[in-house]
Amino acid sequence: MASEALSGDAVAERVIRLGRSLQAGGATVAVVEIIDAVRAASAIDLGRRSELRVALRATMVKSPRHHELFDAAFDRHFPPHPAESRPSGIPLGLADAASLTIAAGDLRALAVNLVDQHAGLDGNLRTEGHHLQRAYRGADLARMMSDARRADPSLSSAELRARIDQLKRLMAAEVRARLGPPDEDFLAGPTEDIEFLNASRAELDRVREAVRPLARVMAARLTRKRRSHSEGRVNIRRTTRQSLGTGGVPFNLAFRRPRPHRPELLVLCDISGSVAEFSLFTLTLMSALSAELAQARSFVFVDRTDEITDLLNRTDHSIEPWQIMRNTNVIADDGHSDYGAVLQQFHDEVVESNRGPAPTLLITGDARTNYRDARPGALEAIARRCRRIYWLNPEPRAQWDTEDSEMSTYAPYCHEVFEVRNLRQLISCVEDLL
């Protein structure tokens, strides 16, 4: 329904629901501010949607960090008229035209066409995150970015990444507009249960804000647990020596203090596509647990791997996926995930050169190889040089081994594989491993 066709009561109801959504997302919105927003909406010609957005944002949002949360909520509660969201654009299925469109900056028409082609909105409607991830995967943004760079060599990497980010925001807005306003607040439920792969940008921000405090609590809990197991087996020699003062009666038992294993950890994270955020959460969690580790090194990959241990330390582990892409060399060819090539490179350049104790390896990713050679032999060779290998997969277990997933191919060389779809499962999994 177009904004201009709404009655005054309907507009007030939507503004109230917008305020509740912002509150559920972590923004502080007082009742008086919601009342002011309703008054502002009543004073605006609702046909001018951009003015309505500015007015409601000014009355309901105090911090710039909540602007993206507001935009997501506004698009759901006040979707644009279909005529607004469907500008004329390029023909569907023309990859070269799409890449040239990115290079030329004509992003809105491209976003509409990509959602038309890939989001699956003409079938059974599901969550916004589901349709948006379908659109991202089908659009193949890494390939489009590479093609656009070739189409316009003068375009800087920073500008191209900014356009890709804008394209993703426009695609998200288009999906929200077509799904229409929600029946209930869309930011409900505990943060720990938000699924990484189906989360909206606002929900991912909630997880990002929660992961470090939860990690600190988890680190303290592990430290207490280690100290509580301070007594080991009885030390006969020390007990006998102490009993000489009591005529050989062992009043005081001496124990061998156990030496808990603090593993040397290698973390290898896929930062391509929708699994990038999940990998960053894992890296943040492991960095907060550094006191429980003898040594930790972090690596990321798309179709080649690069170490980011120093980069994480310099940024205090507050880093975005695009920053990692800009400061690392993780794309060797076309920007598609290539697990086989990455595992072979990781074995040759990292594992083979390790001269210390056998490390524990933690791999995060969906094991989707884009139908390339999985090279399980490379992981087998890595397993021979590692103490343990654990694989954390953010996809539901039912989706493993579908299409280009090679999870069962890699699983035999792992000590254990885990389904890790949300923060609660991630924390439980890492705590058990340590």
C-alpha positions as CSV (number, residue, x, y, z in Angstrom):
1,M,0.0,0.0,0.0
2,A,1.4,3.4,-0.9
3,S,2.1,5.9,1.8
4,E,-0.2,8.5,0.3
5,A,-3.2,6.1,0.5
6,L,-2.8,5.6,4.3
7,S,-5.3,7.2,6.7
8,G,-4.0,9.2,9.6
9,D,-4.7,6.4,12.1
10,A,-2.9,3.9,9.9
11,V,0.2,6.2,9.6
12,A,0.2,6.7,13.4
13,E,0.0,2.9,13.9
14,R,3.0,2.4,11.6
15,V,5.0,5.1,13.3
16,I,4.3,3.4,16.6
17,R,5.4,0.0,15.3
18,L,8.5,1.6,13.8
19,G,9.4,3.0,17.2
20,R,8.9,-0.4,18.8
21,S,11.2,-2.0,16.2
22,L,13.9,0.5,16.9
23,Q,13.6,-0.2,20.6
24,A,13.9,-3.9,20.0
25,G,17.0,-3.3,17.9
26,G,18.8,-1.5,20.7
27,A,17.9,2.1,20.0
28,T,16.6,4.3,22.9
29,V,13.3,5.8,21.7
30,A,11.1,7.4,24.4
31,V,7.3,7.6,24.2
32,V,7.4,11.3,23.8
33,E,9.7,10.9,20.8
34,I,7.2,8.5,19.2
35,I,4.4,11.1,19.8
36,D,6.6,13.8,18.2
37,A,7.2,11.4,15.2
38,V,3.4,10.9,14.8
39,R,2.9,14.6,14.8
40,A,5.7,15.1,12.2
41,A,4.2,12.5,9.9
42,S,0.8,14.2,10.1
43,A,2.4,17.5,9.0
44,I,4.1,16.0,5.9
45,D,2.6,15.2,2.5
46,L,3.0,11.4,2.6
47,G,3.6,11.3,-1.1
48,R,7.0,12.7,-0.4
49,R,8.5,9.5,1.2
50,S,12.1,10.9,1.4
51,E,10.9,13.8,3.5
52,L,8.9,11.4,5.8
53,R,12.1,9.4,6.3
54,V,14.1,12.5,7.2
55,A,11.5,13.7,9.6
56,L,11.0,10.4,11.4
57,R,14.8,9.8,11.7
58,A,15.3,13.3,13.2
59,T,12.6,12.7,15.8
60,M,13.4,9.1,16.7
61,V,17.1,8.5,16.3
62,K,19.8,10.1,18.4
63,S,23.0,8.3,17.4
64,P,24.4,7.9,13.9
65,R,25.2,4.3,14.7
66,H,21.5,3.6,14.6
67,H,20.9,5.1,11.2
68,E,21.2,1.8,9.4
69,L,18.8,0.2,11.9
70,F,16.3,3.0,11.3
71,D,16.6,2.7,7.5
72,A,15.9,-1.1,7.7
73,A,12.9,-0.6,9.9
74,F,11.5,2.4,7.9
75,D,11.7,0.4,4.6
76,R,9.7,-2.4,6.2
77,H,7.0,-0.3,7.8
78,F,6.8,2.3,5.0
79,P,7.7,0.4,1.8
80,P,7.9,2.4,-1.4
81,H,5.1,2.3,-4.0
82,P,5.8,-0.4,-6.6
83,A,6.2,2.4,-9.2
84,E,9.0,3.9,-7.1
85,S,10.9,0.6,-6.7
86,R,10.9,-0.5,-10.3
87,P,12.9,1.9,-12.5
88,S,13.7,0.8,-16.1
89,G,17.0,-1.0,-16.2
90,I,19.2,-3.5,-17.9
91,P,17.9,-6.8,-19.4
92,L,18.1,-9.7,-17.0
93,G,20.8,-12.3,-17.4
94,L,23.4,-10.0,-19.0
95,A,26.4,-10.2,-16.8
96,D,28.5,-7.9,-18.9
97,A,25.8,-5.2,-18.8
98,A,25.5,-5.6,-15.0
99,S,29.3,-5.2,-14.6
100,L,29.3,-2.1,-16.8
101,T,26.4,-0.7,-14.8
102,I,28.4,-1.1,-11.6
103,A,31.3,0.7,-13.3
104,A,29.0,3.5,-14.4
105,G,27.3,3.8,-11.0
106,D,23.8,3.0,-12.3
107,L,23.0,1.0,-9.2
108,R,19.3,1.3,-8.5
109,A,18.1,-0.3,-11.7
110,L,20.7,-3.1,-11.3
111,A,19.5,-3.8,-7.7
112,V,15.9,-4.1,-8.9
113,N,16.9,-6.5,-11.7
114,L,19.1,-8.7,-9.5
115,V,16.3,-9.0,-6.9
116,D,13.9,-9.9,-9.8
117,Q,16.2,-12.6,-11.1
118,H,17.7,-14.2,-8.0
119,A,15.7,-13.4,-4.7
120,G,13.0,-16.0,-5.3
121,L,10.2,-13.7,-4.4
122,D,7.8,-15.2,-6.9
123,G,7.5,-18.5,-5.0
124,N,7.0,-19.3,-1.3
125,L,7.9,-16.2,0.7
126,R,10.2,-16.6,3.6
127,T,12.3,-14.3,5.8
128,E,14.0,-11.2,4.5
129,G,17.4,-12.7,5.2
130,H,16.7,-15.8,3.2
131,H,15.7,-13.9,0.1
132,L,18.5,-11.4,0.4
133,Q,21.1,-14.1,0.7
134,R,19.7,-15.8,-2.4
135,A,20.0,-12.5,-4.3
136,Y,23.6,-12.0,-3.1
137,R,24.7,-15.5,-4.0
138,G,23.0,-15.4,-7.4
139,A,24.3,-12.0,-8.2
140,D,27.9,-13.2,-7.6
141,L,29.1,-9.8,-6.5
142,A,32.8,-10.8,-6.4
143,R,32.8,-11.6,-10.1
144,M,30.8,-8.5,-11.0
145,M,33.3,-6.4,-9.1
146,S,36.2,-8.0,-11.0
147,D,34.4,-7.5,-14.3
148,A,33.6,-3.9,-13.5
149,R,37.3,-3.2,-12.7
150,R,38.2,-4.6,-16.1
151,A,35.5,-2.5,-17.7
152,D,36.8,0.7,-16.2
153,P,40.5,0.4,-15.1
154,S,40.5,4.0,-13.8
155,L,38.0,3.1,-11.1
156,S,39.8,2.8,-7.7
157,S,39.3,-0.2,-5.5
158,A,37.9,2.0,-2.7
159,E,35.3,3.5,-5.0
160,L,34.3,0.1,-6.4
161,R,33.9,-1.4,-2.9
162,A,31.7,1.6,-2.0
163,R,29.5,1.0,-5.0
164,I,29.2,-2.7,-4.1
165,D,28.2,-1.8,-0.6
166,Q,25.6,0.7,-1.9
167,L,24.3,-2.0,-4.3
168,K,23.8,-4.4,-1.4
169,R,21.9,-1.7,0.5
170,L,19.7,-1.0,-2.5
171,M,19.0,-4.8,-2.9
172,A,18.1,-5.1,0.8
173,A,15.7,-2.1,0.5
174,E,14.1,-3.7,-2.6
175,V,13.6,-7.0,-0.9
176,R,12.0,-5.3,2.1
177,A,9.8,-3.2,-0.1
178,R,8.4,-6.3,-1.9
179,L,7.9,-8.3,1.2
180,G,5.9,-5.4,2.7
181,P,5.6,-4.4,6.3
182,P,5.9,-7.2,8.9
183,D,3.0,-8.5,10.9
184,E,5.0,-8.0,14.1
185,D,8.2,-6.5,15.2
186,F,11.0,-8.0,13.1
187,L,13.8,-7.6,15.6
188,A,12.4,-10.0,18.3
189,G,14.1,-12.7,20.2
190,P,17.5,-13.1,22.0
191,T,20.6,-11.9,20.2
192,E,22.3,-15.2,20.9
193,D,19.7,-17.0,18.7
194,I,20.0,-14.8,15.6
195,E,21.1,-16.9,12.7
196,F,24.2,-15.6,11.0
197,L,23.2,-16.4,7.4
198,N,19.7,-15.1,7.7
199,A,20.4,-12.0,9.7
200,S,19.6,-8.4,8.6
201,R,22.3,-5.7,8.9
202,A,20.7,-4.4,12.1
203,E,20.6,-7.9,13.6
204,L,24.3,-8.5,12.7
205,D,25.1,-5.2,14.5
206,R,23.3,-6.6,17.5
207,V,25.5,-9.7,17.4
208,R,28.6,-7.6,16.9
209,E,27.8,-5.6,20.0
210,A,27.1,-8.7,22.0
211,V,30.0,-11.0,21.0
212,R,32.9,-9.3,22.9
213,P,31.1,-9.0,26.3
214,L,30.0,-12.6,26.0
215,A,33.5,-13.6,25.1
216,R,34.9,-11.9,28.2
217,V,32.4,-13.7,30.4
218,M,33.3,-16.9,28.7
219,A,37.0,-16.3,29.2
220,A,36.5,-15.7,33.0
221,R,34.4,-18.9,33.3
222,L,37.1,-20.9,31.6
223,T,39.8,-19.5,33.9
224,R,37.7,-20.3,37.0
225,K,37.2,-23.8,35.7
226,R,40.9,-24.4,35.1
227,R,41.7,-23.1,38.6
228,S,39.0,-25.3,40.3
229,H,40.8,-28.4,38.9
230,S,44.0,-27.5,40.6
231,E,44.3,-30.8,42.4
232,G,45.6,-33.9,40.5
233,R,46.8,-37.3,41.5
234,V,48.5,-37.9,44.9
235,N,52.3,-37.3,44.8
236,I,53.6,-40.3,46.8
237,R,57.1,-39.0,47.1
238,R,56.2,-35.6,48.5
239,T,53.5,-37.0,50.7
240,T,56.0,-39.5,52.3
241,R,58.6,-36.7,52.8
242,Q,56.0,-34.5,54.6
243,S,54.9,-37.4,56.8
244,L,58.3,-37.8,58.4
245,G,57.4,-35.0,60.9
246,T,54.3,-37.0,62.0
247,G,56.0,-40.4,62.5
248,G,55.2,-41.6,59.0
249,V,51.4,-40.9,59.3
250,P,50.4,-39.0,56.1
251,F,48.2,-36.3,57.6
252,N,48.7,-33.9,54.7
253,L,48.5,-35.3,51.2
254,A,50.5,-33.7,48.4
255,F,49.1,-33.7,44.9
256,R,50.6,-33.4,41.5
257,R,49.3,-30.2,40.1
258,P,47.8,-30.9,36.7
259,R,49.2,-29.0,33.7
260,P,46.1,-28.1,31.6
261,H,46.9,-28.1,27.9
262,R,46.9,-24.6,26.3
263,P,46.8,-25.3,22.6
264,E,48.7,-23.5,19.9
265,L,45.8,-22.5,17.7
266,L,45.5,-21.8,14.0
267,V,42.3,-20.2,12.8
268,L,41.4,-20.4,9.1
269,C,38.3,-18.5,8.1
270,D,36.3,-18.2,4.9
271,I,35.5,-14.5,4.3
272,S,33.6,-14.9,1.1
273,G,29.9,-14.1,0.7
274,S,27.5,-14.5,3.5
275,V,29.9,-16.5,5.7
276,A,32.2,-13.5,6.2
277,E,30.4,-12.1,9.2
278,F,30.3,-15.5,10.9
279,S,34.1,-15.8,10.4
280,L,34.6,-12.3,11.9
281,F,32.6,-13.3,15.0
282,T,34.7,-16.4,15.4
283,L,37.9,-14.4,15.1
284,T,36.7,-11.9,17.7
285,L,35.7,-14.6,20.0
286,M,39.1,-16.4,19.8
287,S,41.0,-13.1,20.3
288,A,39.1,-12.5,23.5
289,L,40.2,-16.0,24.7
290,S,43.9,-15.4,23.9
291,A,44.8,-16.0,27.6
292,E,43.6,-19.6,27.3
293,L,45.9,-20.2,24.3
294,A,49.6,-20.6,24.2
295,Q,49.7,-19.0,20.8
296,A,47.1,-18.1,18.1
297,R,47.5,-17.2,14.5
298,S,44.6,-16.1,12.3
299,F,44.2,-16.6,8.6
300,V,41.5,-15.7,6.1
301,F,40.8,-16.8,2.6
302,V,38.6,-16.6,-0.5
303,D,40.5,-18.4,-3.2
304,R,43.9,-17.9,-1.5
305,T,44.9,-17.5,2.1
306,D,46.6,-14.6,4.0
307,E,47.5,-14.1,7.6
308,I,45.8,-11.3,9.5
309,T,47.2,-11.8,13.0
310,D,49.0,-8.5,13.1
311,L,46.1,-6.7,11.4
312,L,43.7,-7.9,14.1
313,N,46.1,-6.7,16.8
314,R,46.5,-3.3,15.2
315,T,42.7,-2.7,14.9
316,D,41.9,-4.2,18.3
317,H,39.8,-6.8,16.5
318,S,37.3,-4.1,15.5
319,I,37.3,-4.7,11.8
320,E,34.9,-5.1,8.9
321,P,35.0,-7.7,6.1
322,W,35.7,-5.0,3.5
323,Q,38.7,-3.8,5.5
324,I,40.1,-7.3,5.5
325,M,39.6,-7.5,1.7
326,R,41.4,-4.2,1.2
327,N,44.4,-5.0,3.4
328,T,45.0,-8.6,2.4
329,N,45.7,-10.7,-0.6
330,V,42.9,-13.3,-0.5
331,I,41.8,-13.2,-4.1
332,A,44.1,-14.9,-6.5
333,D,41.8,-15.5,-9.5
334,D,38.1,-14.6,-9.8
335,G,37.0,-14.1,-6.2
336,H,35.1,-17.4,-5.9
337,S,35.8,-19.7,-2.9
338,D,38.3,-22.4,-3.7
339,Y,38.7,-24.6,-0.7
340,G,41.0,-27.1,-2.5
341,A,43.5,-24.5,-3.5
342,V,43.4,-22.8,-0.1
343,L,44.0,-26.0,1.8
344,Q,46.9,-26.9,-0.4
345,Q,48.5,-23.4,0.0
346,F,47.8,-23.5,3.8
347,H,49.6,-26.9,4.0
348,D,52.6,-25.8,2.0
349,E,53.1,-22.3,3.4
350,V,51.9,-22.6,7.0
351,V,51.6,-26.2,8.3
352,E,54.8,-27.5,6.7
353,S,56.8,-24.6,8.1
354,N,55.6,-25.1,11.7
355,R,58.5,-26.3,13.9
356,G,56.7,-26.0,17.2
357,P,54.3,-28.4,18.9
358,A,51.5,-29.7,16.8
359,P,48.8,-27.0,16.6
360,T,45.0,-27.2,16.8
361,L,43.3,-26.0,13.6
362,L,39.9,-24.3,13.6
363,I,38.3,-23.9,10.2
364,T,35.2,-21.9,9.6
365,G,33.2,-21.9,6.4
366,D,30.4,-23.6,4.5
367,A,32.7,-26.0,2.5
368,R,31.1,-24.8,-0.8
369,T,33.8,-25.2,-3.5
370,N,32.0,-23.7,-6.5
371,Y,32.3,-27.1,-8.1
372,R,36.1,-27.0,-8.1
373,D,38.5,-29.7,-7.0
374,A,38.0,-30.2,-3.3
375,R,41.6,-31.7,-2.8
376,P,40.8,-33.7,0.3
377,G,44.3,-35.0,0.2
378,A,45.5,-31.5,1.3
379,L,43.4,-31.6,4.4
380,E,44.6,-35.2,5.1
381,A,48.2,-34.0,5.0
382,I,47.3,-31.1,7.3
383,A,45.6,-33.5,9.7
384,R,48.9,-35.5,10.0
385,R,50.7,-32.4,11.3
386,C,48.0,-31.0,13.6
387,R,46.9,-32.1,17.1
388,R,43.2,-31.6,16.2
389,I,41.1,-30.2,13.4
390,Y,37.6,-28.8,14.1
391,W,35.3,-27.4,11.4
392,L,32.6,-24.9,12.2
393,N,29.9,-24.6,9.5
394,P,27.2,-21.8,9.8
395,E,24.8,-23.6,7.4
396,P,22.0,-25.9,8.7
397,R,23.1,-29.5,8.7
398,A,20.3,-30.3,6.3
399,Q,22.1,-28.2,3.6
400,W,25.4,-29.9,3.9
401,D,26.4,-31.9,0.8
402,T,23.8,-30.1,-1.3
403,E,24.8,-28.5,-4.6
404,D,28.5,-27.6,-4.3
405,S,29.0,-28.4,-0.6
406,E,31.8,-30.8,0.1
407,M,31.3,-31.1,3.9
408,S,31.3,-34.9,3.9
409,T,34.4,-35.0,1.8
410,Y,36.3,-33.0,4.5
411,A,34.7,-34.4,7.6
412,P,36.7,-37.6,7.8
413,Y,39.9,-35.6,8.3
414,C,38.4,-33.5,11.2
415,H,38.3,-34.5,14.8
416,E,34.8,-33.1,14.9
417,V,32.5,-30.9,12.7
418,F,29.9,-28.6,14.2
419,E,26.8,-26.8,13.0
420,V,27.1,-23.3,14.2
421,R,24.2,-21.2,13.1
422,N,24.1,-18.6,15.9
423,L,26.1,-17.0,18.6
424,R,24.8,-19.3,21.3
425,Q,26.0,-22.4,19.4
426,L,29.3,-20.7,18.6
427,I,30.1,-19.9,22.2
428,S,29.0,-23.4,23.4
429,C,31.2,-25.0,20.7
430,V,34.4,-23.0,21.4
431,E,34.0,-23.4,25.2
432,D,33.8,-27.2,24.7
433,L,36.8,-27.2,22.5
434,L,38.9,-25.2,25.0
